[in-house]
Amino acid sequence: MGEQQQQQQCHSDSPTLRALSISVDEQNVIPGALSLIQQLRPDWDPRNVQTKLFTDGITNKLLACYVDTSMKDAVLVRIYGKRTELFVDREDEVTSFQLLRTHGCAPELYCTFQNGLCYQFMHGLALGPEHVRQPHILRLIASEMAKYHCIPAHNGCLPKAALWQKLNKYISILHTDDGAQGRLPGEVPSLKVLEEEFIWLQNYLPSLKSPIVLCHNDLLCKNVIYNEEEGYVRFIDYEYAGYNYQAYDIANHFNEFAGVSEPDYRLFPDRQTQLEWLRHYLGACKELKQEEKELQDKEVEDLFVQVNQFVLASHFFWGLWALIQNRFSDIDFNFAGYAVLRFKQYYHVKPQATTLRLRNKE
């Protein structure tokens, strides 16, 4: 069975979703977005529709359409970036979106269109690195991730982690690009070295026995929306959501404490902050699974070890991703510089990460 078929079988049955045969021009998004709104909100007076373009995204373009200044019933129109189908499976994205919605973890998905999605606007503050380490927000994020990870696979299916298939695909894309090696930034390792590193990761990380769960896989700070009034956080953007290692999802979030546009890895959470996060996360998991057994220090310490070794996979994944984006994307972002930073950090943390040992492996 193919990876995509296997992934879909592990998801619960998805409701039928409206598909509109409209394409939105990535360079001039408003006319196409308004055509979508006429279909989705026929009672809105087109003369009163206001738009707001969000500029934080480095993969897609995002536009809010609304008539009420409070944006109470705003519709988000997300236009896929150029060649993003190379690293995002759009069918999987919709399936994950609908599954998360079913479990109260995502907003309402209104429709797909030829090159994007429309969905419900989620009110709140898109967080930054200065927010995610604040104790009360840190606990909310840990609890919300626990909700994701405790969503059961459909019909008792045993899902596989999509990480290795995706990394293999990324390396293949770089190989099939004529003159790829010549296009790699000077400070990035050669394709041969990257392939060797991929094989090492694929052999090493599964030995840590991290559970495979439904993951967000892209929990950068801006993908966390904090509703202070109602006291909760929700995650947005499910392009990379799917089954993966529990420790990868957490490690990836910890890496994102550094920020995106100018990452500062000195902001990576220290041991004490991580242990607090992990203790709260594991407590939330036990509560969701209705486990009565008390949380043991060993469980927290072992997850700490797994997470800090999966930090390597996160750096490697987004380093390859940035190399592909650098080749194809039209978005104004220094993808080459970002790739250099991720691979530098990979090699910086690898010696320390690989000395960590699980207690049951001592």
N, C-alpha and C positions, 0 to 999 in steps of 0.2 A: 504493500500500500504506500502511495506517495505521501510525503510529509504534509502537504496541504490537505489531502483527504483525511489523513490521520488526525490532523489538528481540528478539522471541522467535525469529525465524528466525536471528538472529546468535548465539543461545545454542545450545549443544549440546542434544541430546534429553534431556529431564529424566525421571528415573524416576517411576513412579506413586507418589503419596504418599497415605497413609491420611488420610481426612477423617472426623472425628467430628461427629455432629449434636448437639453440646452447646454451649450458650451460657453464658458466665460473667458473672455480674452484676458490673459494674465497681465498684459501691459495696460489694459483699460477695463478695470473690473466692474465699474459701477453700472454701465448699461446692461450687461449680462446678469448682474446680481438683481437689478430691478425687474428683469423678466422673470426670474425665479420667484421673487416676492409676489408678483401678480398671480402666479400659480398657487403659492402657499398661503397667501393672505389676501384673497380676492376682495375682502371687505375693506382693506386699507385704501385710502385715497392716494394714488401715486404721487400727487403733488405734495403730500405731507410726509412722505417717506424720507427720513434722514439716514445718513450713512456715517460710519466711523471706521477708518482703516487702522488696523493694529500693525505696528511696525517691528515687533519683537521677533517674529518668526524668521528662521533661517532655512526652512524647507519649503513652506507654502506661503500663500497670501491669505489674510483673514480680514473679513469685512463684516461689521454689524449693521443690520438694517432695522429701523424702528420708527414708530410714530409718536410714542410717548417719551418725553424727555427723561423720564426715570428709567427708560429702557426695560420696563417691566416685561414686555413680551417681545424682546429683541430676537431676531433670527440671525445666527452667525452663518456666513457663507465662506467656506474654505476652498480655495482654488489650489489644486495640486501644483507644486513646482515642476519645472522642466526636468524630464527624465527621472522623476522620483519613483516611477514604477520599477526602476532598476533595483531599488532596495526596500520598497514597501509593497506588500501584497495587499491590494485594495479590497479583495474579497475577505481576506482574513481580518482586515481592519474593521469592516462593517460587522462581521460576525462577532468580533470581540466587543465592539461598541454596543451591540444589541444585548449581548450576554451581561455586560457590566450594567446596562440600563435595567435589566430584569432584576438584578441584585441591588439596586439602589445606589450604584457607584458611578453613574454617568447621567448626563442630561438626556432629554428626548431627541431622538434622531428623526428629522422630518423627511428627508429624501436624499437620494444621490442624484447627481447630474453628470454630464459627460466627463467633466474633469474636476469633480469635487463633491462636497457634502454640504448639507444644510442641517443645522441642529440648534437646540435651545441655548440661549445665552445664560451663563452661570454668573450670578452676582457675587462680587467679593473682590478682594485684593489679590492680584497675581504677585506671588511672593518673590523676594530677592534673597541673596545670600545672607543679608543682615537679619532676615526673619526666621530662617529655618532652624537656627540653633537656639532660638528662644524657647525656654522649657515648656511652656504651655502649647506652643505651635508644634514643637518637636514631638510631643506626646500625641497630638491630634494626627500628625502625619504617620507616625508609627501605627496607630490604631487603624487608620484608613488603609494602609498597605496590608495590614493583617486581614482586613475584610476581603481584599482582592485575593490574597493567597489562600484563603479558606473557602473560596467558591469551589464547590465540588465539580470534578469532571463528569461529563454526561455518561450515564449508564455504567459507572464504575470503570470507565476507560483508563488505561495507564498511558498518559501523554508522554511524548518525548520533548526534550529541550530543543528549541529551534536554533539555538546559538551556533552550533557547528555548521549546520546547513547554510545559515546566513553568512558566516565568516568565509566559508568555502566559496560561496557565490561572489562575495566582494572581491576576493583574491582573483577569481576567474575573470571578473569584469576588468580588473586592472591588467590582467594578462592579455585579454583580447583587444585592448586598446593599443593600436599601432604606436610603437615608440613609447610605450608606457613608462619604461624605466627612465628614459630621458626627460619625461615630464615630472617625475617625482622631485619634490623639493630636495635641495642638496643635503639637508640634515636628516632626511628620512632614510631608514635602512633600505637596502636593496630588496627587490621582490623575492629573491632567493632567501634572504635572511628572514623576511616576513613569513614566508612559507614554512621555514624551519621552526619559527616561533609558534605559528599556528598549530603545527603538529605536536609540539611540546605541550601547549595549553590543552589540546584535545586529549592527550594521554594523561596529563597530570590532574587537571581539575575534577574530572568525574570521580577520582579516588576519594575525594572529600565527602562524597555521599550527601550532597545538598539535595533536599527534596525538590521535585519538579512540580511547579504550581503555576497558576495563571498570574502573569506578571504584567506590570505597566511597561517596563523596560526603557523608559525615557523620562524618568522623574527629575528633570531639571527644575530649578526653583520656580520659573514662570509657569510651569505646568501644574503648580499647586495653587488653588484658589481658596483663600481664607475668607469665610463669612463671619466677621467679628460679631455682628449683631446676633446671629443664631448660634455662634460658637462651634462651627465645624469647618473642616477642609474637604475639598473634593479635588480629584485629579482630572486634568483635561488632556486632550490629544492622545489618541489611542493607535497611532500609526504603527507603533512597534509592539503593541500589546500582543501577548500570546504566551504559550507555555515555555517556561524557562526555569533555570535554577533559582530557588529562593534567595540564595546568597548573592547571586548576580544582581537581582533587582535592588537589594539593599545597598550593595557596594556601589552600584551605578548612582544611586541617590546621594551617597556620601561623597562621591567624586564631584557631584554637581554643587556641593557646598562652595566650590571654588568659583562658580559663575561661568558664563559662556563667552561673552564678547571679549573679555580679557581675564581668562582664568588665573586665579591666584591659589595655588595648591597649599599655601600656608593655612588656608581656611578649611582644609580637610579636617573633619572632626577628630579631636584627640581621643585617647582610649576611654577616658572617663565619660565624655559625651556619647561616644558610641555605646558603651555599656548601659548607660541610662536609656538610650533609644532602644537597644536590643531587649532590655529587660521589659520595657513597656510593650514592645511589639509581641514578645513571646507570651506575656500575660494576656494580651488581647486575643491572641490565637487560642490560648487555652480556654478563655471565656467563650469565644465563638464556637469552639468545638465541644463545649460543656465538659471539659476535662477537670476533674476535681483534684488531681494530684498537684501538689505544690511545686512551683517553679524552682528548679535546682540551679545553683551557681554554675555547675558544669555545663548545663544547657546554654547558658548565656556565654560562657567562655568559648565553648565549641563553635557557636554561631559567629562570635567575634573572629575566630581563626578562619572560618570559611569565608566570611565577608571580606576580610583583608587579603585573602588570596584571590578571590574573584574580582577584586579591584583591578587586577591585571587584565582580565577579560574585557572589562568595561573600557579601559584605556585603549586596548587593542582594537575593539569593535569600532569605537568612534574615530580612532585614527584612520582606519581603512575607509570608513564612511566619508570622512572629510577629504580624503584623496579622490574619491569618486565625485563628490560634490565639486571639488576644485576643477575637475575636468568638464563637468556638464552644466552646473548651475549658473543661472543668470542673476542670482540674488547677490547683493552687495555685501559680501562678508569675506574675511580673509581665511578661506578654508585651508589654504596651504600652511599658513602660520598655525592654525588650530591643529592640523595633523602633526606638525613638528612638536608642538607642546604636548599632545597626548602621548606620542611615542617616547619623548624625553622622560615624561613622568612614569611611563611604563617601566623603562629601564632603571629609573631612579628608585622606584619602590620594590622592584623585583627581588633584590638580595634580601631585604628585610622580610618581605612577605613570605618568601619560601623557607625561612627559618622557623616560622610559626608551626606548631604542632597541635593536633587535636589531642585531648586528654586520653582518649581510648587508643591513640596510636603511639603513646609515649613508651 
